[in-house]
Amino acid sequence: MTIMVDTENIPIKWRSNISKGEVMNRSMKSVLLTVLLLIVLSSGYALGVAVETELDEIIQVQKYFRAIHVMVMLLAGFGFLMVFVKKYGRSAITATYLMVSVAIPTYFLTELTGWFAPPEAPINSLILAEFSAASLLICAGAVLGRLKLYQYILLGFLFVPFYALNEWILLSGGFGLIPAGAVADTGGSIVIHAFGAIFGLGLIFSLTSKNEYACEVSSDSTSDRFSLLGSMLLWIFWPSFCAALVAPKDLIPTVINVVLALCGSTLATYFSSVGLRKKVSPEDIANATLAGGVAIGSTCDVTIAPIAFAIGLFAGFLSTLGFAVLKEKVQHMIQKVDTCGVLYLHGLPGLFGGLVALLVVQGLDVKAQLSAIFITIVIALASGLVVGKLVSVTGRIEVPYADEAELEV
């Protein structure tokens, strides 16, 4: 290739110093430098893509670890928490296995059908499915000991679609009732805890006979110890539950807020239990100590440490008040039994957490938050009543709160 250079147009003071060969060499150098620059830029882009891909994979692995923590909560935490009924411990753990095993695939099925929100990334879908299982275990706690084992499976299969419907409306803008992303509920105070508890409240109206209401739900020292073990496991892993899907930059503040809320509810439970009962109740310690984790869910990633601790304090007092004072009065009034007291551990603290977001979250859509709470109450209570009727027609357990009804003892 020959490069033609018009030396006549080169300034006079340069003509004597520049030959045609030198001009050609300089042109070739420019071309080589341009090619080299393009190679470096393209390599940098490829390296950036590789780093971004690797970072995304690391985030997915971190979510996996938190998903496994949530699984510990579901099986060991909830499972042992519900063994406080002294003659129903083995059945309670068996029922926990069954409900988790039906809830997770049923949630995946609702995603695949496309009825509600479109499928998430696989690890996100697993965590959301675990959340549905947690809400199912909460609602089942209200009727614990009064179902046959196969009825826990049926309950799970019927519960999850209603749960997914409420989740879709509140978090994804389903039916256009609430703008997507307008509700503050990162850790599920409303979507998971309040929904499960109020659904369970609906269940007990169809799943508590006169005989079951009259039957004593008692514990002993062994069942209390195992229940406290379950509570402690839930306490340990609750930060992972609330932080399971938060952005990496929000992970540490979220974990700290949840731990402080749990500390607050634990201290409040002790002092409230002594003040209301004169002695510390194992029932209060096993349950109300967790109320801070329930209540902080709506604001766990946006609040500050002192407020998180204060939320835990009030939630612990509210929950202890429920177990020590309200539980017996409410059951006597409606002639129904909430076996695990889910209304007082998950229902009231969950609603409190959703409401406190109105004061804590700056720029929050107040109408959307209040609408979310109202819609959750309506869907949970109505669907709980319907599902309770459907489950009740499949049979009634002959001996409530007893392992020997279905297990080899």
Summary of the structure (lengths in Angstrom):
residues: 409
radius of gyration: 29.5
end to end distance: 95.5
largest distance: 115.6
contacts: 1509
relative contact order: 0.13
helix: 77%
strand: 0%
